[in-house]
Amino acid sequence: MSARRIAALLAVLALAAAAPAQAQFRLDLNRLVDTAKNIGKATGEIAEKEEIEIGSDMAARLLGAAPLAADEALQRYVNQVGRWLASQTERPDLPWKFGVLEAPQLNAFATPGGNIFVTRGLVAQMNNEAELAGVLAHEIVHVLKKHHLKAIQKTAQVELANTAVTTFARQDRNTPAREKLLAAGSELYSRGLDKSDELEADRLGVVIAARGGYDAYGLPAVLQTLQAMNPEDSGLALMFKTHPAPAERLEALEKMQPTLDAYAAQKQLAARFAGTARR
């Protein structure tokens, strides 16, 4: 297995690097190759254990930039909704964790292994539980389809494989080498996933939400809210930079209208949402 393949996987560990780290580190493939040569080699597919380890490191960095909201009831509620949706998927046994970040910006994030975050700013723009479910289901699809790992593969232009992940996971978490590797994917984090990945997450996300018993128009309703907002709003900057425009996403979902209409009468649970998210 080539050192370039090793480097590609290690670069994924920095997907959720905080803004200061983004300024300090850039994707340096040559440096990763040199480091990878000293780490060792491993073969085979990425094991679920290593996927979870990668995601945990990425989530920790994300939480370092924006902590969880200090609202136990809200966190419990979002976890209940998210885990119910995850149970409807082909990977129900991942250690799914859902959280609300104390951040005014409007956005949502996922890391490999089942860590899903939505900002308080985005929750504040929602009207019911079906809308929350639509957003969480979108992020769940990113995990199911391993979009972030595949994005690193494409960015580095090498083949992604399980290379030195176990060795890396055993390293001291405080070593400079580990920190540099965790920060190396910041370029991808700020750029966002490919448009095709985002549209796939929309398309499959509404299916997961409907399977969970929610009004399938939950996600489209959120997109309509975003579309109506001022695009110059600073709270939307990262969302609009890393995602296709709401109008484009809505247009793509229009192709699913027969499916959406079939599940449009399912639950919205506005009162339950308001009782927790609007307190």
C-alpha positions as CSV (number, residue, x, y, z in Angstrom):
1,M,0.0,0.0,0.0
2,S,1.5,3.4,-1.0
3,A,2.4,6.2,1.3
4,R,0.0,8.4,-0.7
5,R,-2.9,6.2,0.3
6,I,-1.8,6.4,3.9
7,A,-1.7,10.2,3.7
8,A,-5.2,10.5,2.2
9,L,-6.8,8.7,5.2
10,L,-4.9,10.6,7.8
11,A,-6.0,13.9,6.2
12,V,-9.6,13.1,7.0
13,L,-9.0,13.5,10.6
14,A,-9.0,17.3,10.4
15,L,-12.3,17.8,8.7
16,A,-13.9,19.6,11.6
17,A,-10.9,21.8,12.6
18,A,-11.7,25.1,14.2
19,A,-11.3,28.4,12.4
20,P,-7.9,29.3,14.1
21,A,-6.5,25.9,13.0
22,Q,-7.7,26.6,9.5
23,A,-5.6,29.6,9.3
24,Q,-2.5,27.8,10.6
25,F,-2.6,24.6,8.7
26,R,-3.3,23.8,5.0
27,L,-3.5,20.5,3.3
28,D,0.2,19.5,2.7
29,L,0.2,16.2,1.0
30,N,4.0,15.9,0.9
31,R,4.3,16.4,4.6
32,L,1.6,13.8,5.2
33,V,3.5,11.4,3.0
34,D,6.7,11.9,5.1
35,T,4.8,11.4,8.3
36,A,2.9,8.4,7.0
37,K,6.2,6.6,6.1
38,N,7.1,6.7,9.8
39,I,3.8,5.5,11.1
40,G,3.6,2.2,9.3
41,K,1.3,0.2,7.0
42,A,-2.0,-1.5,7.5
43,T,-4.2,-3.3,5.0
44,G,-7.9,-3.8,4.4
45,E,-11.1,-1.8,4.6
46,I,-11.6,0.9,7.2
47,A,-13.0,-0.9,10.2
48,E,-16.0,0.6,12.0
49,K,-13.9,1.0,15.2
50,E,-11.5,3.2,13.3
51,E,-14.2,5.1,11.6
52,I,-15.7,5.9,15.0
53,E,-12.3,6.9,16.4
54,I,-11.8,9.3,13.5
55,G,-15.2,10.8,14.0
56,S,-14.6,11.2,17.7
57,D,-11.4,13.2,17.2
58,M,-13.1,15.4,14.6
59,A,-16.1,16.0,16.9
60,A,-13.8,17.0,19.8
61,R,-12.2,19.7,17.6
62,L,-15.6,20.9,16.5
63,L,-16.8,21.2,20.1
64,G,-13.6,23.1,20.9
65,A,-14.8,25.8,18.6
66,A,-18.5,25.8,19.6
67,P,-19.5,24.0,22.8
68,L,-22.8,22.2,23.3
69,A,-25.7,24.4,24.4
70,A,-26.2,24.2,28.2
71,D,-29.8,22.9,27.9
72,E,-30.1,19.4,29.0
73,A,-33.8,19.0,28.0
74,L,-33.0,20.3,24.5
75,Q,-30.0,18.0,24.1
76,R,-32.0,15.0,25.3
77,Y,-34.9,15.9,22.9
78,V,-32.6,16.2,19.8
79,N,-30.9,13.0,20.7
80,Q,-34.2,11.2,20.9
81,V,-35.3,12.5,17.5
82,G,-31.9,11.7,15.9
83,R,-31.5,8.2,17.3
84,W,-35.0,7.3,16.2
85,L,-34.2,8.4,12.7
86,A,-30.9,6.5,12.8
87,S,-32.7,3.4,13.9
88,Q,-34.5,3.5,10.5
89,T,-31.3,3.2,8.6
90,E,-28.9,0.4,7.5
91,R,-26.4,1.3,10.3
92,P,-28.6,1.6,13.4
93,D,-25.9,0.2,15.7
94,L,-23.4,3.0,15.3
95,P,-22.9,5.0,18.5
96,W,-25.1,7.8,17.2
97,K,-24.8,11.1,19.1
98,F,-26.7,14.3,18.4
99,G,-26.1,17.7,19.9
100,V,-27.0,21.3,19.7
101,L,-24.1,23.7,19.5
102,E,-24.2,27.0,21.3
103,A,-23.7,29.1,18.1
104,P,-25.9,31.8,16.5
105,Q,-24.9,30.8,13.0
106,L,-27.2,28.6,10.9
107,N,-25.6,25.3,10.1
108,A,-25.4,21.5,10.8
109,F,-22.4,19.2,10.8
110,A,-21.6,15.4,10.7
111,T,-18.5,13.5,11.4
112,P,-17.8,9.8,10.6
113,G,-19.0,7.3,13.1
114,G,-22.3,9.0,13.9
115,N,-21.7,12.4,15.4
116,I,-24.3,14.9,14.3
117,F,-24.5,18.6,15.4
118,V,-27.0,21.4,14.7
119,T,-26.5,25.0,15.8
120,R,-28.9,26.7,18.1
121,G,-29.2,29.4,15.5
122,L,-30.6,26.9,13.0
123,V,-32.9,25.3,15.5
124,A,-34.3,28.8,16.3
125,Q,-35.5,29.1,12.6
126,M,-37.4,25.8,12.8
127,N,-41.2,25.5,13.4
128,N,-41.7,21.9,14.2
129,E,-40.1,18.5,14.9
130,A,-40.5,17.4,11.3
131,E,-38.2,20.2,10.2
132,L,-35.7,19.2,12.8
133,A,-35.9,15.6,11.7
134,G,-35.4,16.7,8.1
135,V,-32.1,18.4,9.0
136,L,-30.9,15.6,11.2
137,A,-31.7,13.0,8.5
138,H,-29.7,15.0,5.9
139,E,-26.7,14.8,8.2
140,I,-27.3,11.1,8.9
141,V,-27.0,10.4,5.2
142,H,-23.5,12.0,5.2
143,V,-22.4,9.4,7.8
144,L,-24.1,6.5,6.0
145,K,-22.6,7.3,2.7
146,K,-19.2,8.3,4.2
147,H,-19.2,11.5,2.2
148,H,-16.4,13.1,4.2
149,L,-14.0,10.2,3.8
150,K,-14.7,10.1,0.1
151,A,-14.2,13.9,-0.2
152,I,-10.7,13.5,1.3
153,Q,-10.0,10.8,-1.3
154,K,-11.0,13.1,-4.1
155,T,-9.2,16.1,-2.7
156,A,-5.9,14.2,-2.3
157,Q,-6.4,12.4,-5.6
158,V,-5.4,9.1,-4.1
159,E,-7.2,5.9,-3.2
160,L,-8.7,5.8,0.3
161,A,-7.9,2.8,2.3
162,N,-7.5,1.7,5.9
163,T,-3.9,2.8,6.2
164,A,-2.2,3.2,9.6
165,V,-5.5,4.1,11.2
166,T,-5.0,1.7,14.1
167,T,-1.5,2.9,14.7
168,F,-2.6,6.4,14.5
169,A,-5.4,5.8,17.0
170,R,-2.8,4.4,19.5
171,Q,-0.7,7.5,19.3
172,D,-0.5,10.0,22.1
173,R,-3.3,12.4,21.5
174,N,-1.1,15.4,22.4
175,T,1.8,14.8,20.0
176,P,2.5,17.6,17.5
177,A,2.3,15.1,14.6
178,R,-1.2,14.1,15.6
179,E,-2.3,17.7,16.0
180,K,-0.9,18.5,12.5
181,L,-2.7,15.6,11.0
182,L,-5.9,16.5,12.7
183,A,-5.6,20.0,11.3
184,A,-4.6,19.1,7.8
185,G,-8.1,18.6,6.4
186,S,-9.2,22.1,7.3
187,E,-9.3,23.2,3.7
188,L,-12.1,20.6,3.0
189,Y,-14.0,21.7,6.1
190,S,-14.1,25.3,4.9
191,R,-14.9,24.4,1.3
192,G,-17.6,21.9,2.0
193,L,-18.6,18.7,0.3
194,D,-19.4,18.2,-3.3
195,K,-22.8,19.5,-4.5
196,S,-23.7,15.9,-5.5
197,D,-23.1,14.7,-1.9
198,E,-25.3,17.5,-0.5
199,L,-28.1,16.8,-3.0
200,E,-27.9,13.1,-2.3
201,A,-28.2,13.8,1.5
202,D,-31.3,15.9,0.7
203,R,-32.8,13.2,-1.4
204,L,-32.2,10.3,0.9
205,G,-32.7,12.4,4.0
206,V,-36.4,13.1,3.2
207,V,-36.8,9.3,2.8
208,I,-35.3,8.6,6.2
209,A,-37.5,11.3,7.8
210,A,-40.6,9.9,6.1
211,R,-39.6,6.4,7.2
212,G,-39.5,7.7,10.8
213,G,-43.1,8.9,10.5
214,Y,-42.4,12.6,9.8
215,D,-43.9,14.9,7.3
216,A,-41.6,14.5,4.3
217,Y,-41.7,18.3,3.7
218,G,-39.8,19.0,6.9
219,L,-36.4,19.6,5.1
220,P,-37.9,21.5,2.2
221,A,-39.6,23.8,4.7
222,V,-36.2,24.6,6.3
223,L,-34.8,25.3,2.9
224,Q,-37.6,27.7,2.1
225,T,-36.9,29.5,5.3
226,L,-33.2,29.8,4.4
227,Q,-34.1,31.0,0.9
228,A,-36.3,33.8,2.3
229,M,-33.5,35.1,4.5
230,N,-31.0,37.8,3.6
231,P,-28.0,36.0,1.9
232,E,-25.7,38.7,3.3
233,D,-26.6,37.7,6.8
234,S,-23.4,36.8,8.6
235,G,-25.1,33.8,10.2
236,L,-25.6,32.2,6.8
237,A,-22.1,32.8,5.5
238,L,-20.7,29.3,6.1
239,M,-23.9,27.5,5.2
240,F,-24.1,29.2,1.9
241,K,-20.4,28.7,1.2
242,T,-20.4,25.0,1.9
243,H,-23.9,24.1,0.5
244,P,-25.7,24.6,-2.8
245,A,-28.1,27.5,-2.8
246,P,-31.5,26.7,-1.1
247,A,-33.3,27.4,-4.4
248,E,-31.1,24.8,-6.2
249,R,-31.7,22.2,-3.5
250,L,-35.5,22.8,-3.6
251,E,-35.5,22.5,-7.3
252,A,-33.8,19.1,-7.0
253,L,-36.3,18.0,-4.4
254,E,-39.2,18.9,-6.7
255,K,-38.4,15.8,-8.7
256,M,-39.4,13.8,-5.7
257,Q,-42.8,15.6,-5.3
258,P,-44.9,12.4,-5.7
259,T,-43.0,10.8,-2.9
260,L,-43.1,13.9,-0.8
261,D,-46.8,14.3,-1.3
262,A,-47.4,10.7,-0.3
263,Y,-45.9,11.4,3.2
264,A,-47.0,15.0,3.6
265,A,-49.7,14.1,6.0
266,Q,-47.4,12.5,8.5
267,K,-46.6,14.1,11.9
268,Q,-45.1,17.5,12.3
269,L,-45.3,17.7,16.2
270,A,-45.1,21.5,16.4
271,A,-46.4,21.5,20.0
272,R,-43.8,19.1,21.2
273,F,-41.0,21.0,19.4
274,A,-42.2,24.3,20.8
275,G,-42.3,22.8,24.3
276,T,-38.6,22.0,24.3
277,A,-36.9,24.0,21.6
278,R,-38.8,27.2,22.2
279,R,-38.4,27.3,26.0
